[in-house]
Amino acid sequence: MNDQLHKGPVRGASHKKRLMQGRAKWLRVAGGAMIAGGLLASGGRARADDIQAARNVVARLLPAHAGQVTLTLRPASGTTAEHYRISGHKGDIHVTASSDSALLFGLNWYLKYVAHAGISPNGITPPAMAQLPAPGHPIEGEATFPYRYALNENTDGYTSPYWNWERWQHELDIYAMNGLNTLLIERGTDAVLYRTFMRLGYKDEQVRSWLSMPAHINWQLMANMCCYGGPVPRELIEKRAVSAQQIIGRMRELGMRPVLPGFYGMVPDDFGKRFPQAHVIGQGEWNRFRRPAWLDPRDPMFAKVAAIYYDEQKKLFGDAPVYDIQPFQEGGTPGDVPLADAGQGIQKALDTAHPGAMWMLMAWYEEPDARMLAGVDRKRLFIVDLEQNTRVRENRDADFQGAPFLYGGLWDFGGRTSLGGSSYDYGVRLPGLWRTQKNMIGTAVFPEGMDNNPYIFDLFTEAAWRRDGVDTTQWTRDYADRRYGQPGDVHARKAWDLLLHSAFSYRATGIQDFGEASAAPDSLFNAQPSLDTHSAAWNGMKVLPYDPHLVEAAMAELLQASDATRATEAYRYDLVDVTRQAVANQARAMLPQIGDAFAARDRAKLHALTTRWLELMDRQDSLLATNTFFRVGTWLSWPQAWSDDPAQRKLMDYDARVILTNWGGRTASQVGHLRDYANKDWAGLTKDYYRVRWQLFFDSLETSLATGRPPREIDWYKVGEEWCHNGRVYSPTPEGDSYTVARDIHDYLTQGNMAPSK
């Protein structure tokens, strides 16, 4: 074991002094409140010694070992940095920490580096031994940053729009164990908007028609769109508010900061007609969706609407220490309103309703606008820098005008199932940034979809508790050991070393202008059929940035892992994920060959290649069906539990399906290019949607060669709508054995069915 890892991120005097000097001014917020132990006082628990919620997390995740763990909360004295200490004997492990977050992260550190156990969103590997092993010596560590944030504004649409409480509880458990202490909760904001505009004189159905359904509402919260999929059932709005109360309540029990959406002026399009004295500005379109109107923050009506909004929000969810406010996200216009004045009005309304609360902004595209930043109190906000790795910002302190910021990790868009991420940027660069970025106060887990790429999630969340970069080779070896609870499995280690040097080898160039093009490449099997497509999502990476043979070799190594490794839940997930990626990569080599065969009018070769393509898709679907994480039935099972009413179920089922496929209406889908943005390698979706499209396309090519006429045009939007409305029931229950199917795929690929390099 690497000794530095075993010791933990040990606190040092110089490190502590540097942190204190560089960040102290951001730890105090208006009104005299202090971030103590990583928590704003207003967002914490009533009693500092009440850690039953943390104990319950351990009991749920480690039921066989929870009785051997003693957690003790000891508030910090003389330091603002959260810290933990691990000690004890065999079968009797003690973790003492200054906060709930440090308690559970400290326990997780022990599990990782002493007990060789893994806690991840995609599989729990408990300690293999009945009695927990003793640490060789006490282990101490501390958080480098006070904010360890998670959840992109899009996550609730691409990952969790219909999750039930049990699923959310598990997610919160995972986040808590990985040291995250600040989470955005958008669920329930539809109820806030409903109540707000009802108080302003709108009718029930008018508001419900203006709101969007759960898989799309978060884009409305950013004023990208409105009015989609409804009218939203009132029963659903009310149930989601109750669900949000439960989620936020648990967060507070765990000492986590809830971040709630704030008000920045979004109003219905007819607001100006209802209130003709109000200054309302149209916002145009976003990807061919009509954007909601915007109410001038200087207008007296703005203060009135904001007060109602925050009042209704507080009635439902209480106060929050942070509010997410994203004016002009990906477009919109301030019209004749000076941006500095707009920012001041937004900030004043927030401060009036919640004195001392912080405003959270994104750095994305050209946001935040420098003119808006110049007009606000920058000590009262922080920025989530989503493009740390891609957009050139030579001096972030200058670009953000001295505002504090979080380093954002953005390795996934649309919740796509692609394997990949930057081990270097998150494991080597990130932990040491505290030395040079004096206004950096935290990290942000910011992929648009969660519950994929557990390797990167583990690496990124751990970086917030380190002060130096890791040796990624050693870290990855240790990861393989704990991932399956089998230290020394040479094949598991080799598999992950191969993945480190392929799917996870991407390194930021610092010269790209569009971060979405740097996410892991998606599968061409999922693309709207074309002979010259290079990605399924319009903005996906166009070229595979690594040698695909390394992923195939990783698949082969995983298939040789020990029986004990193969028995773990995490292994079964990884085997499906790696094999799935190996199969998906075949399409990138095959599609140009299919294009060449068509251009050469070689009917025999075209038929052979397209038959192999469809065979690979069939095998892919069979593989995906063996794991519940990769079944569309899992996704579609969540909406059904929200209502017994057939009409409501139909609305929700369509909402959940269309976000995966057409995304929205015809114009937004095909002209706005939103189709397949959230494509997934999922059983059922692969067989009954993606494969159907490619079969139609290949048939049109063969008919073209047979008749001499151009291939017929296919209405792809209509094909998508047919799947969204077909009513087919998909089970979340796995079918088949992952190992057997993966072995068959490996044999198929190595017996002459591997796509040759062009």
Residue pairs with C-beta under 8 A, 6 or more apart in sequence:
1 113
1 478
2 471
2 474
2 475
2 478
5 113
5 470
5 474
5 475
5 478
6 113
6 114
6 136
6 139
7 139
8 86
8 109
8 113
8 139
8 140
8 141
9 141
9 142
9 144
9 465
9 466
9 467
10 140
10 141
11 81
11 83
11 140
11 141
11 142
12 467
15 467
16 79
16 81
16 142
18 434
18 435
19 81
19 144
19 434
20 79
20 80
22 434
22 438
22 439
23 80
23 145
23 146
23 404
23 438
23 441
24 80
25 379
26 379
26 382
26 404
26 439
26 441
27 34
27 35
27 80
27 146
28 34
28 35
29 35
29 40
29 356
29 357
29 358
29 379
29 380
30 351
30 355
30 356
30 379
30 380
31 355
31 356
33 40
33 41
33 42
33 356
34 41
34 80
35 80
35 146
36 75
36 76
36 80
37 75
37 76
37 82
37 98
37 99
37 102
37 255
38 82
38 98
38 99
38 101
38 102
38 143
38 146
38 147
38 148
38 181
38 255
39 99
39 181
39 255
39 257
40 257
40 321
40 322
40 356
42 319
42 321
42 356
43 252
43 256
43 257
43 258
43 319
43 320
43 321
44 252
44 255
45 100
45 252
45 253
45 255
48 73
48 75
49 73
51 71
51 73
51 100
51 103
52 253
53 100
53 250
53 253
53 254
54 71
54 100
54 103
54 104
54 176
54 254
55 66
55 71
57 104
57 173
57 176
57 177
57 254
58 66
58 69
58 71
58 104
58 107
59 66
60 169
60 170
60 173
61 119
61 124
61 173
61 177
62 69
62 111
62 117
62 126
62 127
64 126
64 130
65 126
65 127
65 132
68 91
68 92
68 93
68 131
68 132
69 93
69 94
69 95
69 107
69 132
70 88
70 92
70 93
70 94
70 95
71 95
71 97
71 103
71 107
72 94
72 95
72 96
72 97
72 103
73 96
73 97
73 98
73 99
73 100
73 103
74 96
74 97
74 98
75 98
75 99
76 82
76 83
76 98
76 99
80 146
81 142
81 143
81 144
81 146
82 97
82 98
82 99
82 101
82 102
82 142
82 143
82 146
83 97
83 98
83 102
83 140
83 141
83 142
83 143
84 95
84 96
84 97
84 98
84 102
84 103
84 105
84 106
84 109
84 140
84 141
84 142
85 95
85 96
85 97
85 106
85 138
85 139
85 140
86 93
86 94
86 95
86 106
86 107
86 109
86 110
86 114
86 135
86 138
86 139
86 140
87 93
87 94
87 96
87 135
87 138
87 139
88 94
88 134
88 135
89 134
90 131
90 132
90 133
90 134
91 131
91 132
92 132
93 107
93 110
93 132
93 134
93 135
95 103
95 106
95 107
95 110
96 103
97 103
97 105
97 106
99 181
99 255
100 176
100 254
100 255
100 256
101 143
101 148
101 176
101 179
101 180
101 181
101 254
101 255
101 256
102 142
102 143
102 179
104 176
104 177
104 179
104 254
105 143
105 177
105 178
105 179
105 465
106 139
106 141
107 177
108 119
108 177
108 178
108 179
109 139
109 141
109 465
110 135
110 139
111 117
111 118
111 119
111 127
111 482
112 118
112 478
112 482
113 139
113 478
113 482
114 133
114 135
114 136
114 139
115 127
115 129
115 132
115 133
116 127
116 128
116 481
116 482
116 485
116 486
116 487
117 125
117 126
117 127
117 128
117 482
117 485
118 124
118 125
118 482
118 483
118 484
118 485
118 570
119 174
119 177
119 178
120 174
120 454
120 457
120 458
120 483
120 570
121 171
121 174
121 450
121 451
121 454
121 457
122 451
122 452
122 454
122 570
122 573
122 574
122 577
122 629
123 454
123 483
123 568
123 569
123 570
123 571
123 572
123 573
123 574
124 569
124 570
125 482
125 483
125 484
125 485
125 568
125 569
125 570
126 485
127 133
127 485
128 485
128 486
128 564
141 465
142 465
143 179
143 464
143 465
144 431
144 434
144 464
144 465
144 466
144 467
145 406
145 434
145 440
145 441
145 442
145 443
145 464
146 441
146 442
147 181
147 182
147 382
147 406
147 441
147 442
147 443
147 444
148 179
148 180
148 181
148 182
148 442
148 443
148 461
148 464
149 180
149 182
149 183
149 184
149 259
149 384
149 406
149 442
149 443
149 444
149 445
149 446
150 175
150 180
150 182
150 183
150 184
150 444
150 445
150 446
150 450
151 183
151 184
151 185
151 259
151 445
151 446
151 450
152 184
152 410
152 446
152 447
152 448
153 184
153 186
153 218
153 221
153 222
153 324
153 326
153 329
153 362
154 218
154 219
154 414
154 448
154 449
155 184
155 218
155 415
155 447
155 448
155 449
155 450
156 186
156 187
156 214
156 217
156 218
157 214
157 215
157 216
157 217
157 218
157 219
157 659
158 414
158 415
158 448
158 449
158 659
158 678
159 415
159 449
159 450
159 451
160 167
160 168
160 171
160 187
160 450
161 214
161 215
161 217
161 638
161 639
161 655
161 656
161 659
162 214
162 215
162 638
162 639
162 641
162 642
162 652
162 656
163 171
163 638
164 243
164 638
164 641
165 243
165 246
165 247
167 638
168 243
168 246
168 247
169 250
171 450
171 451
172 183
172 247
172 250
172 251
172 254
172 256
175 183
175 256
176 254
176 256
178 457
178 458
178 461
178 462
179 461
179 462
179 464
179 465
180 256
180 445
180 461
181 255
181 256
181 257
182 256
182 257
182 259
182 322
182 442
183 251
183 256
183 257
183 258
183 259
184 259
184 260
184 261
184 324
185 244
185 247
185 248
185 251
185 258
185 259
185 260
185 317
186 217
186 218
186 221
186 261
187 214
187 240
187 243
187 244
187 247
188 240
188 241
188 243
188 244
188 245
188 316
188 317
189 217
189 221
189 260
189 261
189 313
190 211
190 214
190 217
190 232
190 237
190 240
190 241
191 237
191 238
191 240
191 241
191 244
191 312
191 316
192 261
192 309
192 312
192 313
192 316
193 207
193 211
193 309
194 207
194 208
194 211
194 234
194 237
195 312
196 305
196 308
196 309
196 312
197 206
197 207
197 210
197 268
198 204
198 207
199 308
199 312
200 274
200 305
200 308
201 274
202 210
202 268
202 274
204 234
205 231
206 268
208 230
208 231
208 232
208 233
208 234
208 237
209 227
209 230
209 231
210 226
210 227
210 268
210 292
211 217
211 220
211 226
211 227
211 230
211 231
211 232
211 237
212 219
212 220
212 225
212 226
212 227
212 228
212 229
212 230
212 232
213 228
213 229
213 230
213 232
213 651
213 652
213 655
214 236
214 240
214 652
214 655
215 229
215 655
215 656
215 658
215 659
216 225
216 228
216 229
216 655
216 659
216 664
219 225
219 286
219 289
220 226
220 228
220 266
220 292
221 261
221 266
222 326
222 329
222 330
223 264
223 266
223 283
223 291
223 292
223 294
223 327
223 328
223 329
223 332
224 286
224 287
224 289
224 291
224 329
224 330
224 331
225 286
225 289
225 290
225 291
225 292
225 664
226 268
226 269
226 289
226 290
226 291
226 292
227 290
228 289
228 664
229 651
229 654
229 655
229 658
230 651
233 643
233 645
233 648
233 651
235 643
235 645
235 648
236 642
236 643
236 648
236 652
239 642
241 316
244 316
244 317
245 316
245 317
248 258
248 317
248 318
251 257
251 258
252 258
257 320
257 321
257 322
258 317
258 320
258 321
258 322
259 320
259 322
259 323
259 324
259 360
260 313
260 317
260 320
260 322
260 323
260 324
261 323
261 324
261 325
262 310
262 323
262 324
262 325
262 346
262 350
262 359
263 305
263 306
263 309
263 310
263 325
263 346
263 349
263 350
264 294
264 297
264 325
264 326
264 327
264 346
265 294
265 295
265 296
265 297
265 302
265 305
265 327
265 342
265 346
266 292
266 293
266 294
266 295
267 280
267 292
267 293
267 294
267 295
267 305
268 292
268 293
269 282
269 290
269 292
269 293
271 278
271 280
271 293
271 295
272 278
272 280
272 293
275 301
277 301
278 295
278 296
278 299
278 301
279 295
279 296
279 298
279 299
279 301
279 337
280 293
280 294
280 295
280 296
281 293
281 294
281 295
281 296
281 333
281 334
281 335
281 336
281 337
282 291
282 293
282 294
283 291
283 292
283 293
283 294
283 331
283 332
283 333
284 291
284 331
284 332
284 333
285 291
285 331
286 330
286 331
286 332
287 664
287 668
287 672
287 673
287 674
288 665
288 667
288 668
288 671
288 672
289 664
289 668
289 672
291 331
291 332
294 327
294 332
294 334
294 335
295 301
295 302
295 305
296 302
296 335
296 337
296 342
296 345
297 337
297 341
297 342
297 343
297 344
297 345
297 346
297 349
298 337
298 341
298 342
298 345
302 345
302 349
303 345
303 348
303 349
303 352
306 349
306 350
306 352
306 353
307 349
307 352
307 353
310 349
310 350
310 353
310 354
311 353
314 353
319 354
319 357
320 354
320 357
321 356
321 357
321 358
322 357
322 358
322 359
322 360
323 350
323 354
323 357
323 358
323 359
323 360
324 360
325 346
325 350
325 359
325 360
325 361
326 361
326 362
326 367
327 342
327 346
327 372
328 334
328 367
328 369
329 362
329 364
329 367
330 364
330 365
334 342
338 371
338 375
339 369
339 371
339 372
339 375
340 371
340 372
340 374
340 375
340 376
341 375
342 372
342 375
343 372
343 373
343 375
343 376
344 375
344 376
346 359
346 376
347 359
347 376
347 377
347 380
347 381
350 357
350 359
351 357
351 380
358 380
358 381
358 382
359 376
359 380
359 381
359 382
360 381
360 382
360 383
360 384
361 367
361 368
361 381
361 382
361 383
361 384
362 368
362 383
362 384
362 386
363 383
363 384
363 385
363 386
363 387
363 391
363 393
363 399
363 400
363 405
363 408
364 386
364 387
364 515
368 383
368 400
370 399
370 401
373 400
373 401
373 403
374 401
378 400
378 401
378 402
378 403
381 403
381 404
382 403
382 404
382 405
382 406
382 441
382 442
383 400
383 403
383 404
383 405
383 406
384 405
384 406
384 408
384 444
384 446
385 393
385 396
385 400
385 405
385 406
385 407
385 408
386 408
386 410
386 444
386 446
386 515
387 393
387 408
387 410
387 515
388 407
388 408
388 425
388 508
389 410
389 422
389 425
389 508
389 510
389 515
389 518
390 508
390 509
390 510
390 512
390 513
390 514
390 515
390 518
391 512
391 513
391 515
392 510
392 511
393 399
396 405
396 437
396 439
396 440
397 437
397 438
397 439
400 439
402 439
403 439
404 439
404 440
404 441
405 437
405 439
405 440
405 441
406 440
406 441
406 442
406 443
406 444
407 430
407 433
407 437
407 440
407 442
407 443
407 444
408 443
408 444
408 446
409 426
409 430
409 443
409 444
409 445
409 446
409 447
409 456
409 460
410 446
410 447
410 448
410 515
410 519
411 420
411 421
411 422
411 447
411 453
411 456
411 519
411 520
412 418
412 447
412 448
412 449
412 452
412 453
412 519
412 520
413 447
413 448
413 449
413 516
413 519
413 537
413 539
413 540
413 677
414 448
414 449
414 537
414 677
414 678
414 679
415 448
415 449
415 450
415 452
415 678
415 680
416 449
416 452
416 519
416 520
416 522
416 536
416 537
416 540
416 678
416 679
416 680
417 452
417 522
417 523
417 577
417 580
417 630
417 680
417 681
417 682
418 452
418 519
418 520
418 521
418 522
418 523
418 581
418 584
419 453
419 499
419 503
419 520
419 551
419 577
419 578
419 580
419 581
420 453
420 503
420 504
420 506
420 519
420 520
420 521
420 545
421 453
421 455
421 456
421 459
421 503
421 504
421 506
421 520
422 456
422 504
422 506
422 507
422 508
423 455
423 456
423 459
423 472
423 476
423 500
423 504
423 505
424 472
424 505
424 507
425 507
425 508
426 456
426 459
426 460
426 463
427 459
427 463
427 469
427 470
427 472
427 475
428 469
428 470
428 472
429 469
430 443
430 460
430 463
430 469
431 463
431 466
431 467
431 468
431 469
431 470
432 467
432 468
432 469
433 440
434 440
434 467
442 464
443 460
443 461
443 463
443 464
445 457
445 460
445 461
447 453
449 678
451 629
452 577
453 520
454 483
454 570
454 573
455 476
455 479
455 496
455 499
455 504
456 504
458 479
459 470
459 475
459 479
472 500
473 497
473 500
476 496
476 497
476 499
476 500
477 493
477 496
477 497
479 496
480 489
480 492
480 493
480 495
480 496
481 487
481 488
481 489
481 492
481 493
483 492
483 496
483 568
483 570
483 571
483 574
484 492
484 561
484 564
484 565
484 568
484 570
484 571
485 564
485 568
486 492
486 562
486 564
486 565
489 561
489 562
489 564
489 565
491 557
491 558
491 560
491 561
491 562
491 565
492 557
492 558
492 561
492 562
492 565
492 571
494 554
494 557
495 554
495 555
495 557
495 558
495 561
495 578
496 554
498 550
498 551
498 553
498 554
498 557
499 550
499 551
499 554
499 578
501 546
501 550
502 546
502 547
502 548
502 550
502 551
502 554
503 520
503 546
503 551
503 581
505 545
505 546
506 518
506 520
506 545
506 546
508 518
512 518
514 539
516 539
516 540
517 539
517 540
517 541
517 542
518 541
519 540
519 541
520 541
521 535
521 540
521 541
521 542
521 543
521 544
521 545
521 588
522 535
522 536
522 537
522 540
522 541
522 584
522 679
523 536
523 584
523 587
523 679
523 681
524 533
524 534
524 535
524 536
524 584
524 587
524 588
524 591
525 536
525 584
525 587
525 616
525 617
525 620
525 681
525 686
525 690
525 691
525 694
526 536
526 676
526 679
526 680
526 681
526 686
526 690
527 533
527 535
527 536
527 676
527 679
528 536
528 675
528 676
528 693
528 716
529 693
529 694
529 696
529 697
529 698
529 714
529 716
530 697
531 591
531 594
531 595
531 598
532 595
533 591
534 540
534 542
534 543
535 541
535 542
536 676
536 679
537 676
537 677
537 678
537 679
538 673
538 677
539 677
544 585
544 588
548 582
548 585
548 586
548 588
548 589
551 578
551 581
551 582
551 585
552 582
552 585
552 749
552 754
554 578
554 582
555 575
555 578
555 579
555 582
555 742
555 746
556 746
558 571
558 574
558 575
558 578
558 579
558 742
559 575
559 739
559 742
559 743
559 746
561 571
565 571
566 572
566 739
572 626
572 627
572 738
572 739
573 627
573 629
575 738
575 739
575 742
576 623
576 624
576 626
576 627
576 629
576 630
576 738
576 742
577 630
579 623
579 742
579 745
579 746
580 620
580 623
580 624
580 630
580 681
582 745
582 749
583 616
583 619
583 620
583 623
583 745
583 749
584 620
584 681
586 616
586 749
586 754
586 755
587 613
587 616
587 755
589 755
589 756
589 757
589 758
590 609
590 612
590 613
590 755
592 758
593 609
593 755
593 756
593 758
594 606
594 609
594 610
594 613
597 605
597 606
597 609
598 606
598 701
598 704
598 705
601 705
603 702
603 705
603 706
606 701
606 702
606 705
607 702
610 694
610 698
610 701
610 702
612 753
612 755
613 694
613 698
614 691
614 694
614 695
614 698
615 753
616 753
617 686
617 687
617 690
617 691
617 694
618 687
618 691
619 741
619 744
619 745
619 748
620 681
620 686
621 683
621 684
621 686
621 687
621 691
622 683
622 736
622 741
623 630
623 683
623 738
623 741
623 742
623 745
624 630
624 631
624 681
624 682
624 683
624 686
625 631
625 683
625 684
625 734
625 735
625 736
626 734
626 735
626 736
626 737
626 738
626 741
627 734
627 738
628 634
628 732
628 733
628 734
630 681
630 682
630 683
631 682
631 683
631 684
631 730
631 731
631 732
631 734
632 660
632 680
632 682
632 683
632 684
632 685
632 730
633 683
633 684
633 729
633 730
633 731
633 732
633 733
634 732
635 656
635 660
635 680
635 682
636 653
636 656
636 657
636 729
636 730
637 730
637 731
637 732
638 656
639 649
639 652
639 653
639 655
639 656
640 649
640 652
640 653
642 648
642 649
642 652
643 649
643 652
653 727
654 724
654 725
657 723
657 724
658 664
658 720
658 724
659 678
660 678
660 679
660 680
660 685
661 675
661 676
661 689
661 720
661 723
661 724
662 669
662 674
662 675
662 717
662 720
662 721
662 724
663 669
663 674
663 675
663 676
663 677
663 678
664 672
664 674
666 717
668 674
669 675
669 717
669 720
670 716
670 717
675 716
675 717
675 720
679 690
684 730
688 723
688 726
688 728
689 719
689 720
689 723
692 719
692 723
693 716
693 719
696 714
696 719
697 711
697 714
700 711
700 712
700 714
701 711
703 709
703 711
703 712
704 710
704 711
704 712
